Amino acid sequence: MGEHLLYRTYASYLKERFGQKVYRVCLDAGFRCPNRDGTLGREGCVYCSARGSWSVGREPGPLHEQVHREKDRIRKRYGAEKFIAYFQAFTNTYAPVQVLKKIYDSVVCNDEDFVGMTIGTRPDCIDHEKLELIASYRNVNREVWIEYGLQSAHDETLELIGRGHDVRAFTDAVRLTKSFGIGVFAHVIIGLPGEERRHIVETAEYLAELPVDGVKVHNLNIVRGTPLERWLQEGRVKPLELDEYAERVVDFLERTGPEVIVARLTADTPPDLLIAPEWSLHKSQALARIRQGFLNRQTYQGRLCRREKLKQ
């Protein structure tokens, strides 16, 4: 049994949709975050480093240089000729609409190599006007997605980790976004402080009732220079062992709709910033353990999903 039968991978979806290899071009467009500029807080979420969600090994710079450099790297390494512009670093809707338009236009307009655009942001940093702009980039040959950080479907956890918004904000953002025909991905972290196995099951069940198109599942990494580093030293948090993490991933995906795209199952942290767990540096090993978890249970994505998905 292959992984594509155990869970629906992002790579398989893109191949089905576009008929060829498609890779993301990860971009830092210079956006800020309200959880760092003083609007909501200064330190950010407890797990977030000063680099935010910026990718491993990527260097910032003018957007046109980032695009050229990344497209060239991906072509040479993977042989891909079609791309998705991924506005990744920090909160990529945290600016006035006219600023957003200028930034998005500079990347995806008049570049036929881009078949999609993905915008990473927070559910409390979106509104009708911004969604109207983002929806305008959709056409026959280009899809548009927004990735919202949920992390947990429990308000007490969101308060503990300093997210600065509640679960209702995520619910409202998803419903509003889908009303514009924009695809939605949800970010979830497994192993958050204070959460047990039941919490991730309940988060999966919550997401199953929303019109979410994809999920990104991350293990909790302890990153240098974050509040979590202090919590680790104080004994307030302990990263999951790989076996336990794999079990919780299977718990989550069993309750995730079979049509939902699984874009990620492990977190990426630069080795110079990662404190724990050490296994997070070995992605292939982690994915193999997750696969084995599915096989041991003789299960698959969606097997325990029980919901009447909301119609928009």
Rosetta blueprint (number, residue, H / E / L):
1 M L
2 G L
3 E H
4 H H
5 L H
6 L H
7 Y L
8 R L
9 T E
10 Y H
11 A H
12 S H
13 Y H
14 L H
15 K H
16 E H
17 R H
18 F H
19 G L
20 Q L
21 K L
22 V E
23 Y E
24 R E
25 V E
26 C E
27 L E
28 D L
29 A L
30 G L
31 F L
32 R L
33 C L
34 P L
35 N L
36 R L
37 D L
38 G L
39 T L
40 L L
41 G L
42 R L
43 E L
44 G L
45 C L
46 V L
47 Y L
48 C L
49 S L
50 A L
51 R L
52 G L
53 S L
54 W L
55 S L
56 V L
57 G L
58 R L
59 E L
60 P L
61 G L
62 P L
63 L H
64 H H
65 E H
66 Q H
67 V H
68 H H
69 R H
70 E H
71 K H
72 D H
73 R H
74 I H
75 R H
76 K H
77 R H
78 Y H
79 G L
80 A L
81 E L
82 K E
83 F E
84 I E
85 A E
86 Y E
87 F E
88 Q L
89 A L
90 F L
91 T L
92 N L
93 T L
94 Y L
95 A L
96 P L
97 V H
98 Q H
99 V H
100 L H
101 K H
102 K H
103 I H
104 Y H
105 D H
106 S H
107 V H
108 V H
109 C L
110 N L
111 D L
112 E L
113 D L
114 F E
115 V E
116 G E
117 M E
118 T E
119 I E
120 G E
121 T E
122 R L
123 P L
124 D L
125 C L
126 I L
127 D L
128 H H
129 E H
130 K H
131 L H
132 E H
133 L H
134 I H
135 A H
136 S L
137 Y L
138 R L
139 N E
140 V L
141 N L
142 R E
143 E E
144 V E
145 W E
146 I E
147 E E
148 Y E
149 G E
150 L E
151 Q E
152 S L
153 A L
154 H L
155 D H
156 E H
157 T H
158 L H
159 E H
160 L H
161 I L
162 G L
163 R L
164 G L
165 H L
166 D L
167 V H
168 R H
169 A H
170 F H
171 T H
172 D H
173 A H
174 V H
175 R H
176 L H
177 T H
178 K H
179 S L
180 F L
181 G L
182 I L
183 G E
184 V E
185 F E
186 A E
187 H E
188 V E
189 I E
190 I E
191 G L
192 L L
193 P L
194 G L
195 E L
196 E L
197 R H
198 R H
199 H H
200 I H
201 V H
202 E H
203 T H
204 A H
205 E H
206 Y H
207 L H
208 A H
209 E L
210 L L
211 P L
212 V L
213 D L
214 G E
215 V E
216 K E
217 V E
218 H E
219 N E
220 L L
221 N L
222 I E
223 V E
224 R L
225 G L
226 T L
227 P H
228 L H
229 E H
230 R H
231 W H
232 L H
233 Q H
234 E L
235 G L
236 R L
237 V L
238 K L
239 P L
240 L L
241 E L
242 L H
243 D H
244 E H
245 Y H
246 A H
247 E H
248 R H
249 V H
250 V H
251 D H
252 F H
253 L H
254 E H
255 R L
256 T L
257 G L
258 P L
259 E L
260 V L
261 I E
262 V E
263 A E
264 R E
265 L L
266 T L
267 A L
268 D L
269 T L
270 P L
271 P L
272 D L
273 L L
274 L E
275 I E
276 A E
277 P L
278 E H
279 W H
280 S H
281 L H
282 H L
283 K H
284 S H
285 Q H
286 A H
287 L H
288 A H
289 R H
290 I H
291 R H
292 Q H
293 G H
294 F H
295 L H
296 N H
297 R H
298 Q L
299 T L
300 Y L
301 Q L
302 G L
303 R L
304 L L
305 C L
306 R L
307 R L
308 E L
309 K L
310 L L
311 K L
312 Q L
